[in-house]
Amino acid sequence: MPEQPVGVFGWGGTIPRPIGRAGGKPSGAPPYIRPVSDLFAPLTLAHGPAAPNRVWLAPLTNTQSHPDGTLSDEELHWLALRARGGHGLTMTCAAHVQAGGQGFPGQLGVFSDDHLPGLTRLAAAVKDAGSLASLQLHHAGNRSPRELVGQPVGASDDEQSGARAMTLDEVGQLVEDFASAAHRAERAGFDGVELHGAHGYVLAQFLSPEVNQRTDEYGGSLENRARLLFEVLAAVRARCGADFQVGIRLSPERFGLRLGEIRDVAAQVLLSDDVDYLDMSLWDVAKQPKEEAYQDRPLMDWFTDLDRGTTRLGVAGKLRTGQEAAETLERGADFVMVGRAAILHHDFPDQVRRDGGFVPVPTPVTPDHLTAEGLSPVFVEYMRNWRGFVADAS
Ligand SMILES: Cc1cc2nc3c(=O)[nH]c(=O)nc-3n(C[C@H](O)[C@H](O)[C@H](O)COP(=O)(O)O)c2cc1C
C-alpha cells in the first residue's frame, strides 16, 4: 500500500505552476525570478549541528530494503545520492520501530540491533556528503497489512482493517520501542530522528477523535489522545544524548483529524523545548483547509503564525520548483521538505542553487530517467502508485 492512495494526492501528470505565481510581473514582462539565497542559508537547531541549508529531503518510502528490514545497497545508493545532491537534511523513509508495526513490504527496520550495521553505513554516507542525517520512526498501527504482520494493532478496534486495540501494556511497550529505536539511530550515527505522527499511522490514530475510541487515559480529551505522542517524545529525549535532534511530523487533515486540534498539538510541540523541528505534511502548501470553519486562510498559515520558541517549522507538499520553495520560506516556513521533485532530480537543491528558476522535468517520466536518478526497479514500480508519475510502457 502506498503512503497515500493512488490519485488522491498524485501530481497527475502535472505541469508545474508558473514561475513567480504570487507577485509576478504583468504578462508581457519577463517572469519575475525571486531570489533563492535564503533557501541556502544555514539553519541552526536547538540541539546538535546546524543544517547547512533549508531544502530538506522529505521521508520517502521506497520499498527497497531487505525483507527483514535491513538496509540494501539500492536504498543506500538512492539516499546517499540525495545527500550528495545538496539536501541540507536527508530523511530516511518511515522505518518501523516494531516488527508488528510494519506498513510496507521492503520497509527499512530499526527494531533490532541486526539493523545497526546497515543503518551505520547509511548515516555515514549521508553525513560524509555534508548533509544532516535523520531517521523517520514509524509504526503503522491499524494500517499494517495483515499479510505482513498477521494481526494489526492500533488505537482502537477497527472493523475495516480488523485491527484490535492495543492493551495498556502494549502502549507502554510502544513508547519503549520508539525510545530504543531512537537510541539505535543515535548509535548508528544519525544526527536525529523524526517521529511519524502523520498520515493516519499509529500516533495519528491516537490523536484522531474518530479512530481513537479508547476510554482509558489515552482516549477522550485531546490531552489524553495526545498523551502517547508526548510520552514518546519524552522517552526519546530521555534515552538520547543532549546533541541528538528530534523532529515531529504531523498532518492536519483526513483520518478523522480536526485542524483546530492539530494546531493545538503543533503549538504544544513548538513550545516544548524538546523538539528541534516540526514538519507539517500538508500535501499541498498552497491548498485551502477542507474544514469550512478554517477556509479564510490557506492551510499552511494556520501553522506559520504559531509561536515557535526554539523549534523550527517546515512544510511539505507539492513544492515542485525553486521558486515555489523560495516563496514558501517567504510565507513563513523555516525550511521546506521536498519529495517528488527530489525523486525526479537527486540534486534538486544544487540545481536550484545554480538556477533560481529551475523547474523539474515534466511528469510522467520514463523508468530510464528514474533509474539514472538512482531508483532501483522495485522503487520505480512503487512510484507507479502515484498516478501520472511514471510513463506507461509504450
Ligand atoms: C513515494 C512516496 C513515499 C512517501 N513516503 C513517506 C514516508 O515514508 N513517510 C512520510 O512521512 N511521508 C511519506 N511520503 C510523503 C512525502 O514525505 C511528502 O510529504 C509528500 O510527497 C508531499 O511532498 P511532494 O509533493 O514534494 O512529494 C511519501 C510520498 C511519496 C510520493
The ligand as an ORCA input file, in Angstrom:
! r2SCAN-3c Opt
* xyz 0 1
  C       6.823      7.712     -2.922
  C       6.430      8.437     -1.677
  C       6.729      7.876     -0.449
  C       6.416      8.557      0.742
  N       6.804      8.021      1.937
  C       6.625      8.718      3.086
  C       7.148      8.233      4.321
  O       7.800      7.192      4.402
  N       6.895      8.973      5.426
  C       6.187     10.156      5.379
  O       6.004     10.804      6.415
  N       5.716     10.635      4.211
  C       5.938      9.976      3.071
  N       5.515     10.491      1.875
  C       5.025     11.878      1.831
  C       6.200     12.819      1.485
  O       7.147     12.855      2.535
  C       5.744     14.252      1.193
  O       5.225     14.837      2.360
  C       4.713     14.292      0.087
  O       5.120     13.508     -1.016
  C       4.455     15.705     -0.412
  O       5.634     16.276     -0.920
  P       5.907     16.371     -2.520
  O       4.678     16.969     -3.127
  O       7.130     17.254     -2.581
  O       6.140     14.993     -2.999
  C       5.765      9.813      0.684
  C       5.441     10.354     -0.560
  C       5.782      9.705     -1.731
  C       5.478     10.347     -3.051
*
